[in-house]
Amino acid sequence: MKKRILALVMVLAMALSMTIVFTGCGNEEAVETKGTIILATTTSTKDSGLLDAILPEFTAETGWEVDVVSVGSGEAMQMGMDGEADVLLVHSPASEAEYVANGHADEDGRMDVMYNDFVVVGPEEDPAGVAENAGDDAIAAFEAIMENEATFVSRADDSGTHKKELSIWEKAELTPAGAWYVEAAAGMGDVINMTNEKLGYTLADRATWLNVGGDTDLKIVCEKDPSGVLNNQYGVICVNPEKNENINNEGAKAFQNWIVSEATQKLIGEYGVEEYGEALFIPNAK
């Protein structure tokens, strides 16, 4: 009899756990478990640790769980075009504008979420003399790297970071090629570690650099270009629900509204301050 009572208690506890989520300060709030949304996002939002920090709050508040697919921004947008994701969090503004213009978003289009910037990192010895000769000029930094044929590791994955890198080479009127130019086809964290192994240079978003770079022998050799060429803006886009019947527009819309809300913007602005002494992302939802 005791075993049957214990089993019944366990079943009731499991059922209760499916409909109760816990919010901060020990308070309990009944939130119906609604299902799952697929978030296609750039590797930097994951590698920086941001999503791990904030997504539990989203699930607790809304009941929607999140299946994160971390890829380059280009691949994330392709998933949206193919109807394989519900919502996108990416950082390639020109491509995002094209995505929306071509009808791949829902009626609300794209919304700003946050921004940070890119940094050029390289070996402590800085064999190409980037820090000394280029200063805060990103184009001059790339010119110095190519002139010295110093190892440069490219994301080469159609990500927002890769597109930014290519745009800098283009502005410098240079076409990188040769054994010194390594195309990794990998995420930001992996590329930083590969760059460290090769004692080379790479372009990284600041958030992932702060989260990963401390474990390497690399340093920032160029940052805060006053021209704005190193700016890095992120946006959120709900996929057009007319793509197919599997698009979860309700959950996607809940995520979009949540991430641009005042409370979540505050969470984003606080992330990283305690550990790194600075915010990894600056919220700027309008």
C-alpha positions in Angstrom: 0.0 0.0 0.0 2.8 2.4 0.9 4.5 1.7 -2.4 1.3 2.5 -4.3 0.9 5.8 -2.4 4.5 6.7 -3.1 4.1 5.9 -6.8 1.0 8.1 -6.9 2.8 11.0 -5.2 5.7 10.7 -7.8 3.2 10.7 -10.7 1.4 13.8 -9.3 4.8 15.5 -8.8 5.8 14.9 -12.4 2.5 16.1 -13.7 2.8 19.2 -11.5 6.3 19.9 -12.8 5.0 20.1 -16.3 2.7 23.0 -15.5 4.7 24.9 -12.8 7.8 26.9 -13.5 9.8 28.7 -10.8 10.6 32.4 -11.0 13.2 34.2 -8.8 13.1 34.9 -5.1 11.5 31.6 -4.3 8.1 32.6 -5.7 6.1 30.1 -7.7 4.0 31.1 -10.7 1.7 28.7 -12.6 2.7 28.9 -16.3 1.3 26.4 -18.8 4.0 24.5 -20.7 3.1 25.6 -24.3 5.7 23.8 -26.4 8.9 24.6 -28.2 10.2 27.2 -30.6 13.2 26.9 -32.8 15.6 29.8 -32.5 18.2 30.0 -35.3 21.0 32.3 -34.2 24.6 33.2 -34.7 27.2 31.4 -32.8 28.2 34.5 -30.9 25.0 34.7 -28.9 25.7 31.1 -27.7 29.5 31.2 -27.4 29.3 34.4 -25.4 27.0 32.7 -22.8 24.2 35.2 -23.3 21.5 32.7 -24.2 22.3 30.4 -21.4 21.9 33.3 -19.1 18.6 34.7 -20.3 16.6 32.0 -22.0 15.5 30.3 -18.7 13.8 33.6 -17.9 11.9 33.5 -21.2 10.7 29.9 -20.5 9.7 30.7 -17.0 7.7 33.8 -18.0 6.0 32.4 -21.1 6.0 28.6 -20.9 7.8 28.3 -24.3 10.9 26.2 -24.3 13.6 27.1 -26.9 15.5 24.8 -29.2 18.6 26.8 -30.1 20.3 26.1 -33.4 23.6 28.0 -33.3 25.0 28.6 -36.8 26.3 31.6 -38.9 23.8 34.4 -39.6 23.7 33.4 -43.2 22.8 29.8 -42.4 20.3 31.0 -39.8 18.5 33.1 -42.4 18.6 30.2 -44.9 16.8 28.1 -42.2 14.2 30.9 -42.0 13.8 30.9 -45.8 13.4 27.2 -45.8 10.8 27.3 -43.0 13.1 25.3 -40.7 13.1 27.9 -37.8 10.5 30.0 -36.1 12.5 33.0 -35.1 16.0 34.4 -35.9 18.5 36.3 -33.8 21.3 37.4 -36.1 23.8 40.1 -36.8 24.1 40.9 -40.5 21.9 44.0 -41.0 22.3 44.3 -44.8 21.3 40.7 -45.3 18.5 41.0 -42.8 17.0 43.9 -44.7 17.1 41.8 -47.9 15.6 38.9 -46.0 12.6 41.0 -44.9 12.2 42.7 -48.3 11.9 39.3 -50.0 9.0 38.4 -47.8 10.6 35.9 -45.5 9.6 37.7 -42.3 6.2 38.1 -40.7 4.3 41.4 -40.7 6.4 43.0 -38.0 9.7 42.5 -39.9 13.0 43.1 -38.1 13.6 44.7 -34.7 16.9 46.0 -33.2 17.9 44.1 -30.1 21.4 45.0 -29.0 24.9 45.7 -30.3 28.5 45.4 -29.5 31.6 45.6 -31.8 34.2 43.5 -33.5 37.9 43.4 -32.5 41.0 42.2 -34.3 43.0 39.8 -32.1 46.4 38.4 -32.6 49.5 37.0 -30.9 51.0 38.7 -27.9 54.2 39.3 -30.0 52.1 40.9 -32.8 54.5 39.9 -35.6 52.6 42.0 -38.2 53.0 45.1 -36.0 49.2 45.7 -36.2 48.9 47.5 -32.8 51.9 49.7 -33.4 51.2 50.6 -37.0 47.5 50.5 -37.5 46.2 51.7 -34.1 42.4 51.8 -34.2 42.2 51.7 -38.1 40.7 48.3 -39.0 41.5 48.6 -42.7 45.2 49.4 -41.9 45.2 46.4 -39.6 44.1 44.1 -42.4 46.6 45.7 -44.8 49.4 45.0 -42.3 48.3 41.4 -41.8 48.2 40.7 -45.6 51.4 42.6 -46.3 53.3 40.4 -43.8 51.4 37.3 -44.8 50.7 36.7 -41.2 48.3 33.8 -40.5 44.7 35.0 -40.5 41.9 32.6 -39.6 38.6 33.4 -41.3 35.2 32.2 -40.1 34.4 31.4 -43.8 30.9 30.3 -42.8 28.7 33.0 -44.2 28.1 34.3 -40.7 27.7 38.0 -39.8 31.3 38.0 -38.6 32.5 36.5 -41.9 30.4 39.1 -43.9 32.0 41.8 -41.8 35.5 40.5 -42.4 34.9 40.3 -46.2 33.5 43.9 -46.2 36.7 45.1 -44.5 38.9 43.4 -47.1 36.7 45.0 -49.8 37.1 48.4 -48.2 40.8 47.9 -48.2 40.7 46.9 -51.9 42.4 43.6 -51.0 41.7 40.0 -51.9 43.1 37.6 -49.3 44.6 34.4 -50.7 47.5 32.1 -50.0 48.6 29.7 -47.3 48.5 32.5 -44.7 44.7 32.9 -45.1 43.0 30.0 -43.3 39.3 29.4 -44.0 38.0 27.6 -40.9 34.2 27.2 -41.7 33.6 27.2 -38.0 32.0 29.1 -35.2 33.5 32.1 -33.3 34.7 30.2 -30.2 36.3 27.5 -32.3 38.0 30.1 -34.6 39.5 32.0 -31.6 40.9 28.7 -30.3 42.2 27.8 -33.7 43.8 31.3 -34.1 45.5 30.7 -30.7 46.9 27.4 -31.8 48.3 28.9 -35.0 49.4 32.1 -33.3 47.6 34.0 -36.0 45.0 36.9 -36.3 41.3 36.9 -36.6 38.2 39.1 -36.4 36.0 38.4 -33.4 32.9 39.8 -31.9 33.8 41.3 -28.5 31.3 39.3 -26.5 32.7 35.9 -27.6 36.3 37.3 -27.2 35.6 38.3 -23.6 34.1 34.9 -22.9 36.7 32.8 -24.6 39.8 34.9 -25.2 41.0 34.9 -21.6 42.1 31.3 -22.0 44.3 32.1 -24.9 47.7 33.7 -25.6 46.1 36.3 -27.9 45.4 40.0 -27.3 43.3 42.7 -29.0 45.5 44.5 -31.6 42.9 46.8 -33.1 39.5 48.0 -31.8 37.0 50.9 -31.7 37.6 52.2 -35.2 36.0 55.6 -35.2 34.7 55.1 -38.7 32.2 52.6 -37.3 33.4 49.8 -39.6 33.7 47.5 -36.5 30.1 48.1 -35.3 28.0 44.9 -34.7 24.2 45.2 -34.6 21.9 42.3 -33.8 18.2 42.0 -34.8 15.3 39.6 -34.2 13.0 38.4 -37.0 10.0 36.2 -36.8 9.8 33.8 -39.8 6.8 34.3 -42.1 4.2 31.8 -40.8 3.0 31.2 -44.4 6.2 29.2 -45.1 4.5 26.1 -43.8 2.1 24.8 -41.2 4.9 23.9 -38.8 6.0 27.5 -38.2 5.3 28.4 -34.5 4.4 32.0 -35.0 2.8 32.3 -31.6 5.9 31.2 -29.8 8.2 33.2 -32.1 6.1 36.4 -31.5 6.3 35.7 -27.8 10.1 35.6 -28.1 10.4 38.7 -30.2 8.2 40.7 -27.9 10.1 39.4 -24.8 13.6 40.1 -26.0 12.8 43.7 -26.9 10.9 44.3 -23.6 12.3 46.7 -21.0 12.9 43.9 -18.5 14.9 41.7 -20.9 16.8 44.7 -22.3 17.9 45.3 -18.7 19.0 41.6 -18.4 21.1 41.9 -21.6 22.7 45.2 -20.4 23.7 43.5 -17.1 25.2 40.4 -18.7 29.0 40.2 -18.3 29.4 43.3 -16.0 30.1 41.3 -12.9 32.5 38.8 -14.5 34.2 41.0 -17.1 33.8 44.5 -15.8 31.7 45.5 -18.8 28.5 44.6 -20.6 29.1 42.1 -23.5 26.1 43.6 -25.3 24.5 47.0 -25.3 20.6 46.8 -25.5 19.1 49.2 -28.0 15.6 48.0 -28.8 13.3 50.9 -29.9 
